[in-house]
Amino acid sequence: MQKAIIGKKVGMTQIFDEAGHVIPVTVIEAGPCVVTQKKTEEKDGYASVQLGFEDIKEKKLSKPELGHLKKAGTAFKKHLKEFRLENTDALNVGDEVKADVFAAGDHIDITGTSKGHGYQGVIKRWGAQRTPTSHGGGPVHRHAGSMGPTSSPSRIFKGKIGAGQMGNEKTTVQNLIVVKVDPELNMIVVRGAVPGPKGGIVYLKNTVKTIHVAKGAAGISSNPQKASARINPQKASARG
C-alpha cells in the first residue's frame, strides 16, 4: 500500500537499540494533513491526492489559493503537495492523514530543499585541491585553474566543475527506515539524515527501492561427500 505525508524537520538526535548501539535519527513533525483535492484516471488521466499541511490565516493566502481551498471545503493550509498514489480510492477530500499512516520498520523516501550555502568556489563546492603555496604560486591558490582543452575542441566539456550556487535545491534521500512513530505527538523518527535545515518542509513517501528480505544463515549441507570432508582429519577445514 502506498502512503505519503507532509512534515517539518525538527532536528537530529540519537537513540540506543536493545544491543546498546547508537542510532543517529531525524525527528519529523508529520501532519496532520488534510486531503484538499483528488484526481482520478477517468477525469484527469491519472490518480493522485493533494495534501495540505500547517494551518494559515485566510488573509495570508492569494485569491487562487483561497478559492481552491474554499472549493474543497477544508481548513486553510499553508503547504500543498500532490502525491501520485495507486490506492487513492481509500481517500476522499476532507479526510485527515496522520503520522500513524507509517509504522516502525517502513522504508521511505524523503524529499526536501537542501541547505543553501550561497555562491561558493570549487574547493568548497566540489572538493578541489589548492595549488602549491610555495615558489610564487599566489595569489591564485583557490582558483579553478585551467579549464581544459585548447584549440581542439575549443570548448569546455559539459559537466566541468566550477564556482557557483551551492545547495538550496530539491534533494531526495532514499530508503530511510522508520524507527519510531508517535501519533499523539505527530512524530516520525527516521534513521539517518534528512535534507534541509531545522523547520524545513519535507515530503515522506514509500521508497521506490526494491526491499530484499535478508535470508537466514545457511544450514549444514546434507551432501555425503561434503559430510565426509568435515570429519576427515586429513582435510585442512576439519583440522581448523
C-alpha positions in Angstrom: 0.0 0.0 0.0 1.4 3.4 -1.0 1.4 6.1 1.7 2.5 9.7 1.8 2.5 12.7 4.2 3.9 16.2 4.6 6.1 17.1 7.6 8.5 19.5 9.1 12.1 18.7 10.1 12.5 19.2 13.9 16.2 18.2 14.1 18.6 15.3 14.7 19.4 13.3 17.9 20.4 9.8 18.8 18.8 6.8 20.4 20.1 3.4 21.6 18.8 0.0 20.5 18.5 -3.1 22.6 22.1 -4.1 22.0 23.3 -0.6 23.1 24.3 0.6 19.7 23.9 4.3 18.9 21.4 5.1 16.1 21.5 8.7 14.6 17.9 9.7 13.9 16.0 12.7 12.5 12.8 13.7 14.2 10.0 14.9 11.9 6.7 16.5 12.8 4.5 14.7 10.3 0.9 16.0 9.8 -1.8 16.0 10.5 -2.6 16.6 6.8 -5.9 17.0 5.1 -6.9 15.9 1.6 -7.6 19.1 -0.3 -8.0 17.6 -3.8 -8.4 14.2 -5.5 -7.8 13.3 -9.1 -8.9 10.2 -10.9 -8.0 8.3 -14.1 -11.4 8.9 -15.7 -11.4 12.7 -15.2 -7.7 13.8 -15.1 -5.8 10.9 -16.7 -4.0 9.9 -13.6 -4.8 9.2 -9.9 -3.4 11.4 -7.2 -4.3 13.2 -4.0 -3.3 16.7 -2.8 -2.4 17.0 0.9 -2.4 20.3 2.9 -0.2 20.9 5.9 0.0 23.6 8.6 -2.9 26.0 9.2 -2.7 29.5 8.0 -4.8 32.7 8.3 -7.1 33.5 5.4 -5.6 36.9 4.8 -2.2 35.4 4.1 -3.4 33.3 1.1 -3.6 34.5 -2.5 -7.0 34.6 -4.3 -6.3 31.5 -6.3 -5.2 29.6 -3.2 -8.2 30.8 -1.3 -10.7 29.8 -4.0 -9.1 26.4 -4.3 -9.3 25.6 -0.6 -12.9 27.1 -0.3 -14.0 24.8 -3.1 -12.5 21.8 -1.2 -14.3 22.9 1.9 -11.3 22.3 4.1 -9.3 24.3 6.6 -6.8 26.8 5.1 -3.4 25.2 4.7 0.0 26.8 4.1 1.7 23.9 2.2 0.1 21.9 -0.6 1.6 18.9 -2.3 0.3 16.4 -4.8 1.2 12.7 -4.4 0.5 10.1 -7.1 -0.7 7.0 -5.2 -2.1 3.8 -6.5 -4.7 3.4 -3.7 -6.4 6.8 -3.9 -9.9 5.1 -3.7 -9.4 4.9 0.1 -9.0 8.7 0.4 -11.6 11.5 -0.2 -11.5 15.3 0.1 -11.6 16.3 3.7 -10.0 13.1 5.1 -7.2 13.5 7.6 -3.8 11.8 7.2 -1.8 11.4 10.4 1.7 10.2 11.4 0.4 6.7 12.1 0.0 6.1 8.3 3.6 4.9 8.6 4.8 2.3 11.1 8.2 1.4 12.6 10.2 -0.7 10.0 8.8 1.0 6.9 11.2 2.1 4.2 10.6 5.6 2.9 12.0 8.3 0.6 12.2 11.8 2.0 12.3 14.9 -0.3 13.3 18.4 0.9 15.2 21.5 0.0 18.9 21.3 0.9 20.6 24.0 2.9 21.7 27.0 0.9 25.4 27.9 1.0 25.4 30.8 -1.4 28.0 31.4 -4.1 31.0 29.1 -3.5 34.3 28.3 -5.1 35.5 25.0 -6.5 37.2 23.9 -3.2 34.1 24.1 -1.0 31.6 23.2 -3.8 33.4 20.3 -5.4 36.3 19.4 -3.0 39.0 20.6 -5.5 42.6 20.9 -4.4 44.6 24.1 -3.8 47.7 24.9 -5.9 51.1 24.7 -4.2 51.7 27.7 -1.8 55.4 28.0 -2.4 57.6 29.3 -5.2 55.4 32.2 -6.3 52.2 30.4 -6.8 49.9 33.1 -5.4 47.5 34.7 -5.3 45.5 32.0 -7.1 45.8 29.2 -4.6 42.0 28.6 -4.5 41.2 29.4 -8.1 39.8 26.8 -10.5 42.8 26.8 -12.8 42.9 25.6 -16.4 39.5 24.9 -17.9 40.8 22.2 -20.2 41.3 21.8 -24.0 42.8 24.5 -26.2 42.3 24.7 -30.0 40.8 21.3 -30.1 37.9 21.0 -29.4 38.0 24.8 -28.5 35.3 24.5 -25.8 34.8 23.3 -22.3 33.1 19.9 -21.9 29.7 19.8 -20.2 29.9 18.9 -16.5 33.2 20.8 -15.8 33.4 21.7 -12.1 33.3 25.4 -11.4 32.2 28.1 -8.9 28.5 28.8 -8.5 25.4 28.5 -6.4 25.7 25.7 -3.8 22.7 24.0 -2.1 19.2 25.3 -2.0 17.9 22.7 -4.4 15.4 19.8 -4.3 17.0 16.7 -2.8 15.7 13.2 -2.1 17.2 10.7 0.3 16.0 7.2 -0.5 15.4 4.1 1.6 15.4 5.5 5.1 14.0 3.3 7.8 11.3 4.5 10.2 12.5 3.8 13.8 9.5 5.1 15.8 6.1 6.7 15.3 4.2 8.6 17.9 0.6 9.6 16.7 -0.1 11.7 19.8 2.9 14.0 19.1 2.6 13.7 15.3 6.1 12.5 15.3 8.0 10.2 12.9 11.6 9.3 13.8 13.7 8.0 10.9 17.2 6.6 10.8 19.8 8.9 9.2 19.9 12.4 7.9 17.2 14.3 6.1 17.8 17.2 3.6 17.1 20.8 4.7 17.5 23.0 7.8 15.5 22.7 11.1 12.0 23.8 10.4 12.2 22.9 6.7 9.3 21.2 4.9 9.8 17.6 3.9 7.7 15.1 1.9 7.6 11.5 3.0 6.6 8.6 0.7 7.1 4.9 0.3 10.5 4.1 -1.1 10.9 3.3 -4.8 13.7 0.9 -4.0 13.1 -2.9 -4.0 13.4 -4.2 -0.5 15.1 -7.6 -0.2 14.4 -9.6 2.9 17.5 -11.0 4.4 17.6 -14.8 4.4 18.6 -16.9 7.4 22.0 -18.4 7.8 22.9 -21.4 5.5 22.5 -24.8 7.2 24.8 -27.8 7.1 24.7 -29.5 3.7 23.3 -33.0 3.5 25.7 -33.9 0.7 27.5 -37.1 1.9 30.7 -36.1 0.1 30.8 -32.8 2.0 30.0 -34.6 5.2 33.0 -36.9 4.8 35.2 -33.9 4.2 34.0 -32.4 7.5 35.1 -35.4 9.6 38.2 -36.3 7.6 41.2 -35.2 9.8 43.4 -35.0 6.7 41.3 -32.1 5.5 42.5 -28.6 6.4 39.0 -27.5 7.0 38.4 -30.3 9.5 41.7 -29.6 11.3 40.8 -25.9 11.6 
